[in-house]
Amino acid sequence: MSRSAIITIITAILLIIFAVQNSEPASMTLLFWDLTMSLALLLLIMFVLGTGFGYFFHMTISMRKKKTS
């Protein structure tokens, strides 16, 4: 079995354990929205949004540097 397959399997197992242990509902209030969902799902959504924004801003700055060079 390749090294990347082993790392993928271990990561998947850890994510499943994390989701099972953090399945209780959590509330989030943002301005006038009030969301209630599992803590694991809420953390996953926040992680994906943060990663997406970080990637977007990184690409924007990289494109500006290329234009000025």
N, C-alpha and C positions, 0 to 999 in steps of 0.2 A: 504494500500500500504506500502511495506517495506521501511525502511530507505535507503537502497542501491538503490532501484528503483528510489526514489525521487532524490537522489544525481546524479544518472545517467541521469535522465531527465533534471535536472538543468544544468549539465555539457554540455549535448548535445545542449541545447538551447543557452548557452553562446558561444559554439564553432560555431554554425550557425551564431549568431550575429557577432562574430569576423570575420568569413569568408566573410560575406556580406560587412562589413565595410572596409575590406582590400583586395578588389578584383582588385584594380588597378595594372597594370603591374609594375614589379620591375626588374631591371637588376642586374646581378651578374657576375663579371669577375674574373676568377681564371686561372692564367697563360695565356694560349691561348684560353680558353673556354669563351664564352660569352653567358650566359643564360638569357632569358627573360620569366618570368612567373608571375602569380599573387603573390602578397606579402604573402597572407595567405598560399598558397601552398609552397612557398619558406621557410617560417618560420616553417611549419609543417615538411618539409624534414630535415631542420637543427636540429630541436628538436629531431626527430627520430634518426638521425645520432649521435647526441651528447649523447642521452640516451643509444644507442647501444654501443658506445665506452666506456662510463662510466661503463656500466654493464660488458663489456668484461674485462676491466682493473681491476675492483673490483673482478671478478671471478678469474683472473690470480693471483692477490695478495693473495686471500683467499686460493687458491690451493697451493701456495708456502709456506704459513704459516702452512698448514696442513702437508706438506711433512717434514718440519723442526721440527715439534713437535713430 
